[in-house]
Amino acid sequence: MRAVHAACLRIFAIVLVLAVGMSSARAQCPPEPTLQNYTGGGASTCPCFVAGEQAGAVLDAPAAHYPIEILRVGIGWGSQLGGTPQTQEQAIHVYSAGLPNPGTPIFTLPGPLLSDGSINEYNLEPYAGEIVVSGPFTVTLEFTNSNAGDIFAASVVHDGNGCQPGKNVVEANPGGWNDACALGVTGDWVFYVVYRRTGCAPTDAQELIATSSTAFLLPPQPNPTHGRTRFEFVLPCDEQVHVAVYDVGGRLVANLADRTYAAGRHAVEWNATGAVGALPPGVYVVQMQAGDVRSSRKLVLAP
């Protein structure tokens, strides 16, 4: 087990992000600690798939939570240079088992559209009663578009901080199901699932997030920019976060955030032509620090 920040419990499990509210008419869902199975920051794209192949994560909730209903699925998607057009891939699949073979999908969402440089989230709540799992389960993205060897293409991303065996999958063509670590993937795929326990009332039950990825800063959007841009980041637990922009000489240009954020997904925006005055075109660096984790991205300010 890799060491983790003290603010997140060190336990071989998943990340849980809690929403307040419980139902008195059904079984109560007491607050759960935030759990994680990873460390580090950043995200690395993997343009290494052909049509029909799959990438995904094996997730496992605490045993006391099962059976669970899956409500939403999030997938990290990006390219090395950013700014690629929106991509439509074959499907998102949910399987009721993990490696060595997840089996047959118990649910399929066809034709997901994915945007470069963001966590793309898909609402499955209308089908929640159909997507019930009772043990380690697998969520994957199946590709329609080949991106293998194309350094400009967008693809799934991983955290680049070491690949945990048994928690990241690839279905290769040919080759079938594989542990992604055995294929040389160097991080955990950025996938998460929002779920609720089936014993909780649907309208106000706690929602929880299961993920195999880490806290990280996604590429700026748009990039290059003529002024306005957006920085999105994901936290595995409640954390004090500082986001700032620097020039290539290391001089501070703008402070964008310096406060505590709840575990989950957040974004800050920056207008380079705003109160800071006119900035020269060129390369800048946006840096996020969350606890002990630091993650940086380059930003190009166009003329």
C-alpha positions in Angstrom: 0.0 0.0 0.0 1.4 3.4 -1.0 1.4 6.1 1.7 -1.4 8.6 1.5 -2.0 12.1 2.9 -3.0 12.0 6.6 -6.3 13.7 5.8 -7.5 10.6 4.0 -7.7 7.3 5.8 -5.1 4.7 4.6 -7.2 1.8 3.8 -7.4 -0.6 0.7 -10.7 0.7 -0.6 -12.3 3.5 -2.6 -13.1 7.2 -2.3 -16.4 8.1 -0.8 -17.9 11.6 -1.2 -20.9 12.1 1.1 -24.0 14.1 0.4 -26.1 15.1 3.5 -29.6 13.8 4.2 -31.1 10.4 5.3 -34.5 8.9 5.2 -36.4 8.0 8.4 -38.7 5.7 6.5 -36.0 3.4 5.4 -32.7 2.1 6.7 -30.4 5.0 7.8 -27.0 5.5 6.1 -24.6 6.9 8.7 -21.6 8.9 7.5 -18.7 6.9 6.3 -15.0 7.9 6.4 -13.3 9.0 3.2 -11.3 6.1 1.8 -8.7 5.9 -1.0 -6.3 3.5 -2.6 -3.9 5.9 -4.4 -1.7 8.9 -4.1 -0.1 11.6 -6.3 -1.2 14.2 -8.8 -1.5 14.8 -12.5 -3.0 12.9 -15.3 -1.5 11.2 -18.3 -3.3 10.4 -21.5 -3.0 6.9 -23.1 -3.5 7.0 -26.9 -3.0 3.3 -27.1 -6.4 1.8 -28.1 -8.1 0.5 -31.3 -11.8 0.2 -32.0 -13.5 -2.4 -29.9 -11.0 -2.4 -27.1 -11.9 -1.3 -23.5 -10.3 0.4 -20.6 -11.7 0.7 -17.1 -11.5 0.3 -13.4 -12.4 -2.4 -10.9 -14.1 -0.8 -7.9 -15.2 -2.1 -4.6 -17.4 -0.5 -1.9 -17.3 -1.5 1.8 -19.1 -4.9 2.2 -21.8 -3.3 4.5 -22.9 -1.1 1.6 -23.9 -3.9 -0.8 -26.1 -4.2 -2.7 -25.7 -0.8 -4.3 -27.4 1.1 -7.1 -25.1 2.9 -9.6 -26.3 6.5 -10.3 -23.6 8.2 -12.4 -20.3 7.3 -14.0 -17.3 9.6 -14.5 -14.5 9.1 -17.0 -11.3 11.2 -17.3 -10.6 12.1 -20.9 -7.8 14.2 -22.4 -5.1 14.7 -25.0 -1.5 15.7 -24.7 -2.0 19.0 -26.3 -5.6 19.7 -25.5 -8.4 21.2 -27.6 -9.4 18.1 -29.6 -13.0 17.9 -30.8 -15.7 16.1 -28.8 -15.5 12.4 -29.4 -18.3 9.8 -29.5 -17.2 6.3 -28.4 -18.9 3.0 -28.5 -20.3 2.5 -25.0 -19.9 2.6 -21.2 -20.3 -0.9 -19.7 -20.9 -2.0 -16.1 -19.8 -5.6 -15.2 -20.7 -7.4 -11.9 -17.2 -8.9 -11.4 -13.5 -7.9 -11.6 -10.4 -9.5 -13.0 -9.5 -12.0 -14.4 -12.7 -11.8 -16.4 -15.5 -9.3 -15.6 -17.9 -11.5 -17.6 -20.9 -10.1 -19.5 -22.1 -6.5 -19.0 -25.1 -6.0 -16.8 -25.6 -2.6 -18.2 -24.5 -0.7 -21.3 -24.9 3.0 -22.1 -24.3 3.4 -25.9 -22.6 6.3 -27.7 -21.1 8.5 -24.9 -19.8 11.8 -26.0 -16.4 12.8 -24.3 -14.9 16.2 -24.0 -11.1 16.8 -24.0 -9.6 17.9 -20.7 -12.4 17.1 -18.3 -14.1 14.5 -16.2 -17.1 13.5 -18.3 -20.0 12.4 -16.1 -23.0 10.4 -17.3 -26.3 10.2 -15.4 -27.5 6.6 -15.0 -30.1 7.4 -12.3 -33.1 6.6 -14.6 -31.7 3.1 -14.8 -30.5 2.8 -11.2 -32.8 0.0 -10.3 -31.4 -2.0 -13.2 -27.7 -1.4 -12.2 -27.4 -3.2 -8.9 -24.1 -4.9 -7.9 -23.1 -6.9 -4.9 -19.3 -7.2 -4.9 -16.2 -5.9 -6.7 -17.5 -4.6 -10.1 -15.9 -3.1 -13.2 -16.8 0.0 -15.2 -15.3 0.4 -18.7 -15.3 2.6 -21.8 -15.4 0.8 -25.1 -13.7 2.6 -28.0 -15.2 3.3 -31.4 -12.3 5.4 -32.6 -8.7 4.2 -32.8 -6.2 6.4 -31.1 -3.2 4.1 -30.9 0.0 5.9 -31.6 -1.6 9.2 -32.3 0.0 11.8 -30.1 -2.7 14.3 -30.9 -5.7 12.1 -30.1 -7.7 12.2 -26.9 -8.1 9.1 -24.8 -8.7 7.8 -21.3 -6.2 9.2 -18.7 -4.5 7.8 -15.7 -2.9 9.4 -12.7 0.7 8.5 -13.6 1.5 7.5 -10.0 1.9 3.8 -10.2 -0.5 1.2 -11.3 -2.2 -0.9 -8.6 -2.6 -4.6 -9.7 -6.1 -5.9 -10.0 -7.8 -2.4 -10.1 -7.2 -1.3 -13.7 -8.4 -3.3 -16.8 -7.9 -3.4 -20.5 -9.7 -5.6 -22.9 -7.3 -5.9 -25.8 -8.1 -7.0 -29.4 -6.7 -9.6 -29.7 -5.7 -10.7 -26.2 -8.9 -10.4 -24.1 -9.0 -9.1 -20.6 -5.8 -8.0 -19.0 -4.6 -6.3 -15.9 -3.5 -2.8 -17.2 -0.4 -2.9 -15.0 0.8 -6.0 -16.7 0.6 -4.2 -20.0 2.8 -1.3 -18.8 0.2 1.3 -17.8 2.0 3.4 -15.2 -1.0 4.8 -13.2 -4.7 4.2 -12.2 -7.4 5.0 -14.8 -9.5 8.0 -13.9 -12.9 6.4 -13.5 -15.5 6.9 -10.7 -19.0 5.8 -9.9 -21.6 7.6 -7.8 -23.9 5.2 -6.0 -26.3 4.7 -3.2 -27.2 1.8 -1.0 -30.4 0.1 -2.0 -31.6 0.3 1.6 -31.8 4.1 1.5 -34.6 6.3 0.2 -33.9 7.3 -3.4 -34.7 11.0 -2.9 -32.5 11.8 0.0 -30.1 8.9 0.5 -26.4 9.5 0.8 -24.5 9.5 -2.5 -21.0 8.0 -2.5 -18.2 8.1 -5.1 -16.1 5.1 -5.9 -12.9 5.9 -7.8 -9.6 4.4 -8.8 -7.8 7.7 -9.5 -6.2 10.5 -7.6 -6.5 14.2 -6.8 -5.3 16.0 -9.9 -5.6 19.1 -12.1 -7.0 18.6 -15.6 -5.7 20.6 -18.6 -7.0 24.2 -18.9 -10.0 24.7 -21.2 -9.6 26.3 -23.6 -5.9 26.1 -24.2 -4.5 28.1 -25.9 -6.7 31.0 -24.7 -7.2 34.6 -25.6 -8.3 35.5 -22.1 -10.8 33.4 -20.3 -10.0 29.8 -19.3 -11.2 27.2 -16.8 -9.3 24.9 -14.5 -11.0 21.7 -13.2 -9.7 19.5 -10.4 -10.8 16.5 -8.4 -10.1 15.8 -4.7 -10.2 12.4 -3.0 -11.0 14.0 0.4 -11.8 17.4 2.0 -8.7 19.5 1.5 -7.2 23.0 1.7 -6.6 23.9 -1.9 -4.4 26.6 -3.4 -4.6 27.4 -7.2 -2.4 30.0 -8.8 -1.0 31.0 -12.1 2.8 31.8 -12.7 4.8 33.0 -15.6 7.7 30.9 -16.9 10.1 32.8 -14.6 8.2 31.6 -11.6 6.6 34.9 -10.8 3.1 34.9 -9.4 0.5 36.2 -11.9 -2.8 35.4 -10.2 -4.2 33.7 -7.1 -7.4 31.8 -8.1 -8.3 29.9 -5.0 -7.1 29.4 -1.4 -9.7 27.7 0.7 -11.0 24.3 1.8 -13.0 22.3 -0.8 -15.1 19.2 -0.2 -14.1 15.9 -1.7 -15.3 15.8 -5.3 -15.0 17.7 -8.5 -14.5 21.5 -8.7 -13.4 24.3 -11.1 -12.0 27.8 -11.0 -11.9 30.3 -13.8 -9.4 32.9 -14.8 -9.6 35.9 -17.1 -6.1 36.9 -18.2 -7.4 40.2 -19.5 -9.2 41.1 -16.3 -8.0 42.9 -13.2 -4.4 41.8 -13.5 -4.0 44.0 -16.5 -2.7 43.1 -19.9 -0.4 40.1 -19.9 2.0 39.3 -22.7 1.3 36.3 -24.9 3.3 33.2 -24.0 3.4 30.2 -21.8 2.1 30.3 -18.2 1.8 27.6 -15.5 -1.2 26.9 -13.4 -0.5 25.0 -10.2 -2.8 23.3 -7.7 -1.7 22.3 -4.3 -4.0 20.1 -2.2 -2.4 19.1 1.0 0.8 17.3 0.1 -0.2 16.9 -3.5 1.0 19.4 -6.2 -0.2 19.3 -9.8 0.7 21.7 -12.6 -0.5 22.4 -16.2 0.9 24.6 -18.9 -1.3 27.3 -20.4 -0.7 29.2 -23.6 -2.0 32.8 -23.7 -2.5 33.6 -27.4 -2.1 37.1 -28.9 
